Amino acid sequence: MYTIHFNEFWYNTTYHSHAFDVSKELTEALRPHLEFAGDTSIGYKDRKEVAEIRSNEALYAIAHYHGAVLPAPVVILINGAGGCGKSTFIKNVESFCKAVYAGKVIELSTIDPVRRAVYDLLLDEHVAISTVQKDTAPTIKEIEDRKDDAYRSFLHDVKMAWEKYNNGPNRYIVGWVANYAMNYDLVSARAHIKNAAHSTLNNALLLFVNVREIPSLTNLRDTLLDMGFPVLTALVQGKVNPSSFSNDADRNVMDYEYDIVIHNQRKLRDLKIVADLFASTLLTTLYTSPRAERTDTWDTEM
């Protein structure tokens, strides 16, 4: 297994300790609210009311934040079997953040470059075979829309080969996270200089990273913590049973002790409440914690 090498600046025991403390603080703040949101004995109106209260608390915390340095970007390593609602949850979090002017939400995935490579393979197959077997060749739309278990297994196998070769999927994510962090700090600094009274608006950065395989998730978490990023691991539990899949990526998602669990066994409106509670609690904690204020700056070289 290849390791991810980075500039000495990126590894510093102070940054690691800061990242670990913030990660722990966020986990402890989020858990009770997400457990509340997943409690089937509590009615929709009661859960919605609590979500609205938390939203107001987040707005107050953001409006009264006067730190010269903004909270560090937070990375959420998110997992869950296919069809559990991960992307829908992230979109709901993004909507909340936009509504309270509290930051940018980015979604990344370790499988995205693999999916593009596999698409090119299948496209080449389509072009070649369609000349002699027009009736059996997959269409372009079929290639793009393919999400069956066999296709997911194919993606998993290709990703594992890439990971075995040079730990490529995780190197890909680390590179993007670092790039977003550097751009984030530049934007934050410029905003603060331009208008100190409103420097916090639209600058908190939440990076969601879809990562399925447990060894990959563990490796990525440890690497990002060492680089000084607060990291949360999150499982989305939907209506789909992971054991119904034949591929290891989906079937084994439960084999890890996640920091937080996001419940999605009810209606879409309920998932929105969960997302609102998640986002409001996370932002409130970030903007009110003394640990939120970093005094370091990101290096521009890796």
Secondary structure, DSSP 8 states (H G I E B T S, - for coil): -------GGG--HHHHHHHHHHHHHHHHHHHHHHHHHT-TTS-HHHHHHHHHHHHHHHHHHHHT---SS----EEEEEE--TTSSHHHHHHHHHHHHHHTT--EEEEEETTHHHHHHHHHHHHHHHHHHTTT-TTTS--HHHHHH--SHHHHHHHHHHHHHHHHHH-HHHHHHHHHHHHHHHHHHHHHHHHHHH-GGGTTTTT-EEEEEE--SHHHHHHHHHHHHHTT--EEEEEEE-SS-GGG--SHHHHTTTSS--SEEEE-SS-HHHHHHHHHHHHHHHHHHHHH-GGG-------S--
